[in-house]
Amino acid sequence: MKLPLLTFSLLFLSSADKDVRKVFDVHLHGHDQIAVQLAALEEAGVYRAAVSTSWDLQDSYRGRSKIDFLYGLMFPCSEGRVPYSLQPCFPNGQDWPAIQWVEEQIKAGKIDFLGEVLSQYYGISSSDSLLFPYYALAQRYNLPVGIHTGGAGPNHGALNFKEELGNPLYLAKMLSTFPKLRVWIMHAGDSYYTDAITIMEQYSQVYADISVLSNPAIVSADRFATIMNAFVEAGLEDRLMFGTDNGNVQQVIAAVDGLPFLSKHQKDKIFFRNAERFFDSP
C-alpha cells in the first residue's frame, strides 16, 4: 500500500521526534578537546549547558557550538589553580577574583552564574564571610550560585581540601543572610545527601544537581537509585537537575533513564524542565 506523501512525512517526523531527548547539563567543565566534547553533547541532545572552568579556557567556548552556554565564575582557587587540571583560574594567578572585576564581567554579560564555588577545596565553609561579597553581587544581579558539596576524587591538587566542609548544612548561614539567592547544591550532597534534603526542605530556593551520583563509572546503580528515591520520596523531584561533571554523557543519561520508579514526565523534569525554571527565574 502506497501512503500519501503528506501522511508518510508526518509518520516519519512523529517517529523521529520520539527519539529526540532534550538535555540541559547544569554541571560542565572545560575539556582539552573541546570539539570532541561538544560533538558528544550535541549528539546526546544537550541544548543548554552551564560551564565553568579557568577563565581563559571558558572564554574559548563562546561561539563554538549550537548549544546555548551559560558561563560561570569558578572560585576560590587553591594556589590559584583549577582542581585536577591545575590550570590558572585567572590570568593574574590569583586565588580570588577582584569584586570590582567580577561586577564588570556581570554587567558585560560574561558571567551568568557563580560556580563552581570551590569553598571546600579552599578549606573554608560555603558560609564563610570571605564569600559574602560575591554572594551579595549574585543576589543583586539575580545570578544563580552553584556550590560544590560531597567528596572529591584523587589528585585534585587542593592542599586545603576538607571532606567535612562538603556538608550542605553549612549553607544555612549563607541562605539566611541572602534570602533571595538562588542556590544549587552540586552533586546533591554526595555522601551528605540526607543533609541536602534537609536544606532543600527548609529553603525552597535551593535546587540540586545529580552530577557524579548519576555517573555509573563512579557510583553504583543501586546507590544512585537509593539516593534518587530519597529525594523523590521527600517531594523534591521538581528541584533536581541533570549534570555530567564531564562524565560520559550517554552513560549518565542512561543511568537516569534506568531508574524504574521515575515516569517519563519526572525524567523530563530532571533532564531539562527543572533547570529551565531555576536558571530562567526572573
Secondary structure, 3 states (H helix, E strand, C coil): CCCCHHHHHHHHHHHHHHCCCCEEEEEECCCCCHHHHHHHHHHCCEEEEEECCCHHHHHCCCCCCCCEEEEEEEECCHHHECCCCCCECCCCCCCCCCHHHHHHHHHCCCCCEEEEECHHHHCCCCCCHHHHHHHHHHHHCCCCEEEECCCCCCCCCCCCCCHHHHCHHHHHHHHHHCCCCCEEEEHHHHHHHHHHHHHHHHCCCEEEECCCCCCCCCCCHHHHHHHHHHHHHCCCHHHEECCCCCCCHHHHHHHHHCCCCCCHHHHHHHHHHHHHHHHCCC
